[in-house]
Amino acid sequence: MSQTPSIPPADVEERLSRELNVWLCTLRRDGSPHLTPVWFVYLCATFWVGCESRSVKARNVLADPRVSLALEGGDAPVVAEGAARVHRDGFPSPVVEAFARKYDGWDVGRQVGPSERALLEIPVRRWLLAGTAQ
């Protein structure tokens, strides 16, 4: 692919703005993968994923920040890699607003019950597949 690793082609960028789920793969302490579909927003070459602060994905990222992400459609695969960072407070307002726009007013930072929210910040290190099977 001729693009810089962190910038996907325009058609992929458009999919990232409209698709609701991305598959997030984190690594357990024993090195085995943990794969889950998650809500996300993609802003400025960075995936943002909301989760519970005590979730398996948050714990995995704290132990090993390496992650992979993949959009759901297998006909035009989009797969990226990056290193995640966990935010427990001070969520950037553009990210919170983007989640609310994309998911019908959902507040990514709103706590539900005793569980604390977290936000995963995942700058794309490289695109493995960007809409074309190899």
C-alpha positions in Angstrom: 0.0 0.0 0.0 1.4 3.4 -0.9 -0.2 5.4 1.9 1.6 6.1 5.1 0.8 3.4 7.7 -1.3 5.6 9.9 -3.5 7.0 7.1 -6.0 4.7 5.4 -7.4 5.2 1.9 -10.4 7.5 1.6 -12.9 4.6 1.2 -11.6 2.9 4.4 -11.8 6.2 6.2 -15.5 6.5 5.2 -16.2 3.0 6.4 -14.6 3.8 9.8 -16.9 6.7 10.2 -20.1 4.7 9.5 -19.5 1.1 10.7 -20.6 0.5 14.3 -18.4 -2.4 15.4 -14.7 -3.3 15.2 -13.2 -6.5 16.4 -10.5 -5.7 19.0 -7.8 -8.3 19.8 -5.8 -7.9 23.0 -3.3 -10.3 24.5 -3.8 -12.2 27.8 -0.9 -12.6 30.2 -0.2 -16.0 28.8 0.0 -14.6 25.2 -3.3 -16.0 24.0 -5.6 -13.7 22.1 -8.8 -12.2 23.5 -11.1 -11.1 20.7 -14.3 -9.0 21.2 -16.5 -6.8 19.1 -16.6 -3.2 20.4 -18.1 0.2 19.7 -15.5 2.7 18.4 -14.8 6.0 16.9 -11.8 6.7 14.6 -10.4 10.2 14.8 -7.0 11.6 13.6 -5.5 8.1 12.8 -6.6 6.8 16.2 -9.2 4.3 17.3 -11.0 5.1 20.5 -12.9 2.3 22.3 -15.0 2.7 25.5 -15.0 -0.1 28.0 -15.3 -0.9 31.7 -12.1 -0.2 33.6 -12.0 -3.7 35.0 -12.9 -5.5 31.7 -10.6 -8.2 30.3 -9.7 -5.9 27.4 -8.6 -3.1 29.8 -6.6 -5.4 32.0 -5.0 -7.0 29.0 -3.9 -3.6 27.6 -2.4 -2.6 30.9 -0.3 -5.7 30.8 0.6 -5.6 27.1 -0.5 -2.7 25.0 -0.2 -4.5 21.6 -3.6 -4.8 19.8 -5.1 -5.5 16.5 -8.4 -4.3 15.1 -10.5 -5.5 12.2 -13.8 -4.3 10.7 -16.5 -6.9 10.3 -16.8 -7.2 6.5 -14.6 -10.0 5.1 -15.1 -9.0 1.5 -13.1 -5.8 1.9 -10.9 -6.5 5.0 -9.6 -3.7 7.1 -7.1 -4.7 9.7 -4.9 -2.4 11.8 -2.3 -2.7 14.5 -1.3 -0.4 17.3 -0.4 0.1 21.0 -3.3 1.0 23.3 -3.3 3.3 26.2 -6.0 3.3 28.9 -7.6 6.5 30.1 -9.6 6.4 33.3 -10.7 10.1 33.3 -10.3 13.3 31.4 -11.7 11.8 28.2 -11.1 14.2 25.3 -14.3 16.1 24.5 -14.0 15.6 20.7 -13.9 11.8 21.3 -16.9 11.9 23.7 -18.8 14.0 21.2 -18.0 11.7 18.3 -19.3 8.7 20.3 -22.5 10.6 21.1 -23.0 11.4 17.4 -22.2 7.9 16.2 -24.2 6.0 18.8 -27.4 8.1 19.2 -26.4 10.2 22.2 -24.4 7.5 24.1 -22.1 9.0 26.7 -18.8 7.0 26.6 -17.7 8.5 30.0 -21.0 7.9 31.9 -20.6 5.5 34.7 -23.3 2.8 35.1 -23.5 1.5 38.7 -20.3 1.0 40.6 -18.2 0.1 37.5 -15.7 2.8 36.4 -15.5 3.6 32.7 -12.2 3.6 30.7 -11.3 4.7 27.2 -8.8 2.9 25.1 -6.7 5.2 22.8 -5.2 3.2 19.9 -3.1 5.1 17.4 -2.7 3.1 14.3 0.9 1.9 13.9 0.2 0.2 10.6 -2.6 -1.0 8.3 -2.2 -4.7 7.6 -5.2 -4.8 5.1 -7.0 -1.6 4.0 -10.0 -2.8 2.0 -8.2 -5.3 -0.3 -7.5 -9.0 0.5 -3.9 -10.0 -0.1 
